[in-house]
Amino acid sequence: MAAVERRVAIAPKARSRQRVLVLLTLAAAYALTVLVFYPGYITFDARYVYADAITWHFGDWQSPAMAVLWRLVDPIAPGASSMFLLTATLYWLCFGMLALVAARRSVWLGLATVLLAFTPPAFFFVGMIWRDVLFAVIWLAAAVLAFAGADRSARLRVPIQALALLLIALGVLLRPNAVVSAPVLAAYVIWPMRFDLKRTAILFLPALVLFYALVPLIYYGVLDAQRQNPLHSIAVFDLGGITHFSGENQFPVAWSRDQTALLISKCYDPVRWDSYWHMEPCPFVMRRLERPDDVIFGTPRLAEAWQHALAAHPLAYLSHRATFMWQFLGRSNLVLPVWDWLDPASAYGHSPYFTPLVALHEELQPTLLFRPGLWLILAIAVGAGAWRARATPAGAFAVGVTASAVVYVLTFFVLGVAADFRYAYWCVLATIAGAVAAVLARYEQIASRATASQDSREPSPDSASAPRM
């Protein structure tokens, strides 16, 4: 009895020491992140977002929600630094909360969670200011918050869930194509103790409608964003792909013979739709579609041509989309925007702390580690492995985040116009975090069985007091 009391007295002290160890490791990880990436890198797309933020004049080609958020945090450290610090802080808060939850069961699992956050595809992007990166860490924050508060009292859990749902909505505003996967993650946040397929299916359609309606409401109703017709880039890419695979011009334009030959043979590039915009030899396509005296891009004429092409050549459309998806999932694509760092005037690219990461990127970029297809398979495997534990908080988290990530990646079959690795970043973070939770669920299952076995071996009070016959 004295030994038991001694263990009970020591346990809180041991847990406190373990928590301090995890927190010190997290602090070191955050400091290293700032050392390597500071002041953060404003990518080409992010420059437009920052310009919108400063002028408070928005367009819908990039996310106006990101511009508003950037304007709010910019006074902390104007320019790239403010958004980088926000991203890095959210990133380590997510993995920190997850590590502390894991450390309740095993200090080694908690420390391993921190180390897993340094996995190259995940860590490489922390200093890159892209909305895809911000979107992924915000959705991870939503999921981890729900996980950390799953077993709390309703008084504490409900506000946490409300904040998590707001973060999911913010993610949709950052990446509108996430509208299809948002209901899956929202279902997990609403019911974090158990992932239930039936409840998720019932919630899916009304949540999809709400998230879909949120984008125009905020973009145009609240922020008065200029309509720049980003969805028509999908139409241009599809029309170009169908033209290539069908051998017939599908654009609502009468091209010259040479231009038609280029459209059929050389213009199509499954890597990105930019080949029709500003890459030789085919920028004539967008020049014609945006010609001031006869604008087609952004008008019903282009949408009608797209509908007609899909109806007339469905197999060509599927061939184009399958080719793009194979490029996106299975082939080597752009990871980091290294071309800017090759400039001798680029201080960022020649930082003594960042240069080793660039060298590692050069070695790893062609490997399977940087193929979205690998992370899609891993996400499916983690979700499937945790499926039997979906009635536990850890299992529900693993299934919820990986299911959302799988749906998100698959939407690019229809909506993708570029094959950069960054578009799969949410899948990377969800897979890593989900794997930690899956292991934690396994720990809990083993402990639960051990407890049940021990209880079954102990005699009941009634049997212990019963007289022997």
C-alpha positions as CSV (number, residue, x, y, z in Angstrom):
1,M,0.0,0.0,0.0
2,A,2.9,2.3,0.8
3,A,4.5,1.6,-2.5
4,V,1.3,2.5,-4.3
5,E,1.0,5.8,-2.4
6,R,4.6,6.6,-3.2
7,R,4.0,6.0,-7.0
8,V,0.9,8.2,-6.9
9,A,2.9,10.9,-5.2
10,I,5.8,10.7,-7.7
11,A,3.6,10.5,-10.8
12,P,2.6,14.2,-10.9
13,K,6.2,15.2,-10.5
14,A,7.3,12.9,-13.3
15,R,4.6,14.2,-15.6
16,S,5.6,17.7,-14.8
17,R,9.2,17.0,-15.7
18,Q,8.2,15.3,-18.9
19,R,6.0,18.3,-19.9
20,V,8.9,20.7,-19.2
21,L,11.2,18.5,-21.4
22,V,8.7,18.6,-24.3
23,L,8.2,22.4,-23.9
24,L,12.0,23.0,-23.9
25,T,12.3,20.9,-27.1
26,L,9.5,23.0,-28.7
27,A,11.2,26.2,-27.7
28,A,14.4,25.0,-29.3
29,A,12.5,24.0,-32.5
30,Y,10.8,27.3,-32.8
31,A,14.1,29.2,-32.3
32,L,15.8,27.0,-34.9
33,T,12.9,27.8,-37.3
34,V,13.3,31.5,-36.9
35,L,17.1,31.2,-37.3
36,V,16.8,29.2,-40.5
37,F,13.9,31.1,-42.3
38,Y,13.8,34.7,-40.9
39,P,12.6,37.0,-42.3
40,G,10.5,34.7,-44.4
41,Y,10.3,34.6,-48.2
42,I,7.6,36.5,-50.0
43,T,6.8,34.3,-53.0
44,F,5.7,35.8,-56.4
45,D,2.0,35.2,-55.6
46,A,2.4,36.7,-52.1
47,R,3.7,40.0,-53.4
48,Y,0.2,40.6,-55.0
49,V,-1.5,39.7,-51.7
50,Y,0.7,42.1,-49.7
51,A,0.1,44.9,-52.2
52,D,-3.6,44.4,-51.8
53,A,-3.2,44.4,-48.0
54,I,-1.3,47.7,-48.0
55,T,-3.7,49.5,-50.4
56,W,-6.8,47.8,-48.9
57,H,-8.0,47.1,-52.4
58,F,-8.7,43.4,-53.2
59,G,-9.0,41.1,-56.1
60,D,-10.3,37.5,-56.1
61,W,-7.4,35.9,-58.0
62,Q,-5.4,35.7,-54.8
63,S,-7.2,35.4,-51.5
64,P,-8.5,38.7,-50.1
65,A,-8.9,37.0,-46.7
66,M,-5.1,36.5,-46.6
67,A,-4.6,40.1,-47.5
68,V,-6.9,41.2,-44.6
69,L,-5.1,38.9,-42.2
70,W,-1.7,40.1,-43.4
71,R,-2.8,43.7,-42.8
72,L,-3.8,42.9,-39.3
73,V,-0.5,41.3,-38.3
74,D,1.8,43.5,-40.4
75,P,2.4,46.0,-37.6
76,I,4.2,43.3,-35.6
77,A,7.0,43.2,-38.2
78,P,6.2,44.8,-41.5
79,G,6.6,42.8,-44.7
80,A,7.5,39.2,-45.0
81,S,8.4,38.9,-41.3
82,S,4.9,39.4,-40.0
83,M,3.3,36.6,-42.1
84,F,6.3,34.3,-41.5
85,L,6.1,34.7,-37.7
86,L,2.4,34.0,-37.8
87,T,2.9,30.9,-39.9
88,A,5.8,29.6,-37.8
89,T,4.0,30.3,-34.5
90,L,0.9,28.5,-35.6
91,Y,3.0,25.6,-37.0
92,W,4.8,25.0,-33.7
93,L,1.7,25.6,-31.6
94,C,-0.1,22.8,-33.5
95,F,2.7,20.3,-33.1
96,G,3.3,21.6,-29.6
97,M,-0.3,20.9,-28.5
98,L,-0.2,17.5,-30.3
99,A,3.1,16.7,-28.6
100,L,1.8,17.6,-25.1
101,V,-1.3,15.4,-25.7
102,A,0.9,12.5,-26.8
103,A,3.3,13.0,-23.9
104,R,0.4,12.3,-21.4
105,R,0.7,8.7,-22.6
106,S,4.4,8.6,-23.5
107,V,7.1,11.2,-23.2
108,W,9.0,9.6,-26.1
109,L,5.9,9.9,-28.4
110,G,5.7,13.6,-27.4
111,L,9.3,14.2,-28.3
112,A,8.9,12.2,-31.5
113,T,6.0,14.4,-32.5
114,V,8.3,17.5,-32.3
115,L,11.0,15.7,-34.3
116,L,8.4,14.6,-37.0
117,A,7.6,18.3,-37.5
118,F,11.1,18.6,-39.0
119,T,10.2,16.1,-41.8
120,P,11.5,17.8,-44.9
121,P,8.2,18.3,-46.8
122,A,6.6,19.8,-43.7
123,F,9.5,21.9,-42.4
124,F,10.7,23.1,-45.8
125,F,7.6,25.3,-46.3
126,V,7.4,27.0,-42.9
127,G,9.4,30.0,-44.2
128,M,7.5,30.3,-47.6
129,I,4.7,32.8,-47.7
130,W,2.1,31.0,-49.8
131,R,-1.6,30.8,-49.0
132,D,-1.3,27.0,-49.4
133,V,1.1,26.9,-46.4
134,L,-1.0,29.3,-44.3
135,F,-4.2,27.3,-45.2
136,A,-2.6,24.0,-44.1
137,V,-1.4,25.3,-40.7
138,I,-4.7,27.0,-40.0
139,W,-6.6,23.8,-40.7
140,L,-4.1,21.8,-38.6
141,A,-4.7,24.3,-35.8
142,A,-8.5,23.7,-36.1
143,A,-8.1,20.0,-35.8
144,V,-5.5,20.0,-33.0
145,L,-7.6,22.4,-31.0
146,A,-10.6,20.1,-31.2
147,F,-8.4,17.1,-30.3
148,A,-6.9,18.8,-27.3
149,G,-10.4,19.9,-26.0
150,A,-12.2,16.7,-26.9
151,D,-12.4,15.3,-23.4
152,R,-13.0,18.6,-21.6
153,S,-16.2,19.8,-20.1
154,A,-18.8,21.3,-22.4
155,R,-18.2,24.7,-20.9
156,L,-14.6,24.7,-22.2
157,R,-15.0,22.4,-25.2
158,V,-17.8,24.4,-27.0
159,P,-15.8,27.7,-27.3
160,I,-12.8,25.6,-28.6
161,Q,-15.0,23.9,-31.2
162,A,-16.4,27.3,-32.2
163,L,-12.9,28.7,-32.7
164,A,-11.9,25.6,-34.7
165,L,-14.9,25.9,-37.0
166,L,-14.0,29.6,-37.6
167,L,-10.5,28.5,-38.5
168,I,-11.9,25.9,-41.0
169,A,-14.0,28.7,-42.6
170,L,-10.9,30.9,-42.8
171,G,-9.1,28.1,-44.6
172,V,-11.9,27.9,-47.1
173,L,-11.6,31.7,-47.7
174,L,-7.8,31.1,-48.2
175,R,-8.3,28.2,-50.6
176,P,-11.9,28.1,-52.0
177,N,-11.3,24.7,-53.6
178,A,-11.1,23.3,-50.0
179,V,-14.9,23.8,-49.9
180,V,-15.4,20.1,-50.7
181,S,-13.1,18.8,-47.9
182,A,-14.2,21.3,-45.3
183,P,-17.4,19.5,-44.3
184,V,-15.3,16.3,-43.4
185,L,-13.0,18.3,-41.1
186,A,-16.0,20.2,-39.7
187,A,-17.7,16.9,-38.8
188,Y,-14.7,15.8,-36.9
189,V,-14.5,19.2,-35.0
190,I,-18.2,19.0,-34.1
191,W,-17.9,15.3,-32.9
192,P,-14.3,15.0,-31.8
193,M,-14.8,12.0,-29.5
194,R,-15.8,9.7,-32.3
195,F,-15.6,9.8,-36.1
196,D,-19.0,8.6,-37.4
197,L,-19.4,8.1,-41.1
198,K,-23.2,8.4,-41.0
199,R,-23.1,11.7,-39.2
200,T,-20.4,13.0,-41.5
201,A,-22.6,12.1,-44.5
202,I,-25.6,13.8,-43.1
203,L,-23.6,17.0,-42.3
204,F,-21.8,17.0,-45.7
205,L,-24.3,18.6,-48.0
206,P,-25.6,21.5,-45.7
207,A,-22.0,22.2,-44.6
208,L,-20.9,22.3,-48.3
209,V,-23.6,24.8,-49.1
210,L,-22.7,27.0,-46.2
211,F,-19.0,27.0,-46.9
212,Y,-19.7,27.6,-50.6
213,A,-21.9,30.6,-49.8
214,L,-19.3,32.0,-47.5
215,V,-16.8,32.7,-50.2
216,P,-18.9,35.2,-52.3
217,L,-20.4,36.7,-49.1
218,I,-17.0,37.6,-47.7
219,Y,-15.1,38.3,-51.0
220,Y,-17.7,40.5,-52.7
221,G,-20.3,41.4,-50.0
222,V,-17.9,42.3,-47.2
223,L,-14.5,43.1,-48.9
224,D,-15.8,44.3,-52.3
225,A,-13.2,42.3,-54.1
226,Q,-12.7,42.9,-57.8
227,R,-13.9,40.0,-59.9
228,Q,-10.8,38.6,-61.8
229,N,-12.4,35.3,-62.8
230,P,-9.9,32.8,-61.5
231,L,-12.2,29.9,-62.3
232,H,-11.8,30.7,-66.0
233,S,-8.2,29.6,-65.7
234,I,-9.6,26.1,-65.3
235,A,-11.7,26.6,-68.4
236,V,-8.6,27.7,-70.4
237,F,-6.6,24.8,-69.2
238,D,-9.4,22.3,-69.9
239,L,-10.0,23.7,-73.4
240,G,-6.3,23.5,-74.2
241,G,-6.2,20.0,-72.9
242,I,-9.2,18.8,-74.8
243,T,-7.9,20.5,-78.0
244,H,-4.6,18.6,-77.5
245,F,-6.2,15.2,-76.9
246,S,-9.0,15.5,-79.4
247,G,-6.9,17.1,-82.2
248,E,-9.6,19.8,-82.7
249,N,-9.7,23.4,-81.6
250,Q,-12.1,23.9,-78.7
251,F,-11.6,27.6,-78.1
252,P,-14.3,30.0,-79.2
253,V,-11.7,31.6,-81.5
254,A,-10.8,31.0,-85.2
255,W,-7.0,30.6,-85.0
256,S,-4.5,30.7,-87.8
257,R,-3.3,27.4,-89.2
258,D,0.0,27.7,-87.4
259,Q,-1.6,28.6,-84.1
260,T,-4.0,25.7,-84.3
261,A,-1.1,23.4,-85.0
262,L,0.7,24.7,-81.9
263,L,-2.4,24.3,-79.8
264,I,-2.7,20.6,-80.8
265,S,1.0,19.7,-80.6
266,K,3.1,22.0,-78.4
267,C,1.1,24.3,-76.2
268,Y,-0.3,21.7,-73.8
269,D,1.7,21.3,-70.6
270,P,0.3,19.2,-67.7
271,V,2.6,21.0,-65.3
272,R,0.6,24.3,-65.4
273,W,-1.9,26.3,-67.4
274,D,0.7,29.2,-67.7
275,S,1.7,27.8,-71.1
276,Y,-1.4,29.5,-72.5
277,W,-0.7,32.7,-70.6
278,H,2.9,34.0,-70.6
279,M,5.1,31.1,-71.7
280,E,6.4,30.7,-75.2
281,P,5.3,29.7,-77.8
282,C,1.7,30.1,-76.8
283,P,0.9,33.3,-74.9
284,F,-1.1,34.3,-78.0
285,V,-4.0,32.3,-76.4
286,M,-4.6,34.6,-73.4
287,R,-3.7,37.7,-75.5
288,R,-6.6,36.9,-77.8
289,L,-9.0,35.9,-75.0
290,E,-8.3,39.2,-73.2
291,R,-8.2,41.4,-76.3
292,P,-9.8,44.7,-75.3
293,D,-12.1,45.0,-78.3
294,D,-13.5,41.5,-78.0
295,V,-12.9,40.1,-74.4
296,I,-13.7,36.4,-74.0
297,F,-11.9,35.5,-70.7
298,G,-14.3,36.0,-67.9
299,T,-17.4,36.1,-70.1
300,P,-20.2,33.5,-70.7
301,R,-18.7,32.8,-74.1
302,L,-15.7,31.0,-72.5
303,A,-17.9,29.1,-70.1
304,E,-20.2,28.0,-72.9
305,A,-17.2,26.8,-75.0
306,W,-16.0,24.8,-72.0
307,Q,-19.4,23.1,-71.5
308,H,-19.6,22.3,-75.2
309,A,-16.1,20.8,-75.3
310,L,-16.8,18.6,-72.3
311,A,-20.1,17.3,-73.9
312,A,-18.5,16.8,-77.3
313,H,-15.2,15.2,-76.1
314,P,-15.6,13.6,-72.6
315,L,-12.8,11.1,-73.3
316,A,-10.4,13.8,-74.3
317,Y,-11.3,15.7,-71.1
318,L,-10.7,12.7,-69.0
319,S,-7.4,12.0,-70.7
320,H,-6.3,15.6,-70.1
321,R,-7.3,15.4,-66.4
322,A,-5.7,12.0,-65.9
323,T,-2.5,13.3,-67.4
324,F,-2.5,16.3,-65.2
325,M,-3.3,14.3,-62.1
326,W,-0.4,11.9,-62.8
327,Q,1.9,14.8,-63.2
328,F,0.7,16.2,-59.9
329,L,0.8,13.0,-57.9
330,G,3.5,10.9,-59.5
331,R,6.1,13.1,-61.1
332,S,8.7,15.6,-59.9
333,N,7.4,19.2,-59.7
334,L,8.3,22.5,-58.3
335,V,8.8,22.4,-54.5
336,L,10.6,25.7,-53.4
337,P,10.9,28.7,-55.7
338,V,14.7,28.3,-55.9
339,W,15.1,30.4,-59.0
340,D,14.9,33.6,-57.0
341,W,17.7,32.5,-54.6
342,L,20.1,31.9,-57.5
343,D,20.3,35.7,-58.0
344,P,23.6,36.9,-56.5
345,A,21.7,39.9,-55.0
346,S,19.4,37.6,-53.1
347,A,20.4,37.8,-49.4
348,Y,17.8,35.2,-48.4
349,G,19.1,32.5,-50.6
350,H,22.7,32.9,-49.4
351,S,21.9,33.0,-45.7
352,P,24.4,30.6,-43.9
353,Y,21.5,29.1,-42.0
354,F,19.2,28.7,-45.0
355,T,21.8,27.5,-47.5
356,P,22.1,23.9,-46.0
357,L,18.3,23.5,-46.3
358,V,18.5,24.5,-50.0
359,A,21.2,22.0,-50.5
360,L,19.1,19.3,-48.9
361,H,16.2,20.4,-51.0
362,E,18.3,19.9,-54.2
363,E,19.0,16.3,-53.1
364,L,15.5,15.3,-52.0
365,Q,13.4,17.2,-54.5
366,P,13.5,14.5,-57.2
367,T,12.8,11.7,-54.7
368,L,9.5,10.1,-53.8
369,L,9.4,12.1,-50.6
370,F,8.3,15.1,-52.7
371,R,5.7,13.4,-54.7
372,P,2.1,14.2,-53.5
373,G,1.1,10.6,-54.5
374,L,3.2,9.2,-51.7
375,W,1.5,11.4,-49.2
376,L,-1.9,10.6,-50.5
377,I,-1.2,6.9,-50.1
378,L,0.2,7.5,-46.6
379,A,-2.8,9.5,-45.6
380,I,-5.1,6.7,-46.8
381,A,-3.0,4.2,-44.9
382,V,-3.0,6.2,-41.7
383,G,-6.7,6.7,-41.9
384,A,-7.4,3.1,-42.6
385,G,-5.0,2.0,-39.8
386,A,-6.9,4.2,-37.3
387,W,-10.4,3.3,-38.5
388,R,-10.9,0.6,-35.9
389,A,-10.0,3.2,-33.2
390,R,-12.3,5.8,-34.6
391,A,-14.5,5.7,-31.5
392,T,-11.6,7.1,-29.4
393,P,-10.5,10.8,-29.5
394,A,-7.1,9.9,-31.0
395,G,-8.6,7.6,-33.6
396,A,-11.2,10.1,-34.5
397,F,-8.6,12.8,-35.0
398,A,-6.4,10.5,-37.2
399,V,-9.4,9.5,-39.4
400,G,-10.8,13.0,-39.6
401,V,-7.7,14.9,-40.7
402,T,-6.5,12.2,-43.2
403,A,-10.0,11.9,-44.7
404,S,-10.2,15.6,-45.2
405,A,-6.7,15.6,-46.7
406,V,-7.5,12.8,-49.2
407,V,-10.7,14.6,-50.3
408,Y,-8.8,17.8,-50.7
409,V,-6.0,16.3,-52.9
410,L,-8.6,14.5,-55.1
411,T,-10.4,17.7,-55.8
412,F,-7.4,18.8,-57.9
413,F,-8.5,16.2,-60.5
414,V,-11.3,18.7,-61.5
415,L,-10.0,22.0,-60.2
416,G,-6.2,21.8,-60.6
417,V,-4.4,24.1,-63.0
418,A,-0.8,23.6,-61.7
419,A,1.1,20.7,-60.3
420,D,3.3,22.3,-57.7
421,F,4.0,20.2,-54.6
422,R,2.7,23.0,-52.3
423,Y,-0.9,22.2,-53.3
424,A,-0.5,18.9,-51.3
425,Y,0.9,20.6,-48.2
426,W,-2.3,20.0,-46.2
427,C,-2.0,16.3,-47.0
428,V,1.6,16.3,-45.6
429,L,0.7,17.9,-42.3
430,A,-2.5,15.9,-41.9
431,T,-0.6,12.6,-42.5
432,I,2.1,13.4,-40.0
433,A,-0.3,14.6,-37.3
434,G,-2.7,11.7,-38.1
435,A,0.1,9.2,-37.7
436,V,1.0,10.5,-34.3
437,A,-2.7,10.2,-33.2
438,A,-2.9,6.7,-34.7
439,V,0.0,5.6,-32.6
440,L,-1.5,7.3,-29.6
441,A,-4.8,5.5,-30.2
442,R,-2.9,2.2,-30.3
443,Y,-1.3,3.0,-27.0
444,E,-4.7,3.7,-25.5
445,Q,-6.1,0.5,-26.8
446,I,-3.3,-1.5,-25.3
447,A,-3.6,0.3,-22.0
448,S,-7.4,-0.3,-22.0
449,R,-7.1,-4.0,-22.7
450,A,-4.4,-4.3,-19.9
451,T,-6.7,-2.5,-17.5
452,A,-9.7,-4.7,-18.4
453,S,-7.5,-7.9,-18.1
454,Q,-6.3,-6.8,-14.6
455,D,-9.8,-6.0,-13.5
456,S,-11.0,-9.5,-14.6
457,R,-8.2,-11.2,-12.5
458,E,-8.9,-9.2,-9.3
459,P,-11.6,-10.9,-7.0
460,S,-14.7,-8.9,-6.4
461,P,-15.3,-7.6,-2.8
462,D,-18.3,-10.0,-2.5
463,S,-16.3,-13.0,-3.6
464,A,-13.4,-12.1,-1.3
465,S,-15.7,-12.0,1.7
466,A,-17.8,-15.0,0.9
467,P,-17.2,-18.0,3.3
468,R,-15.5,-21.0,1.9
469,M,-17.5,-24.1,1.7
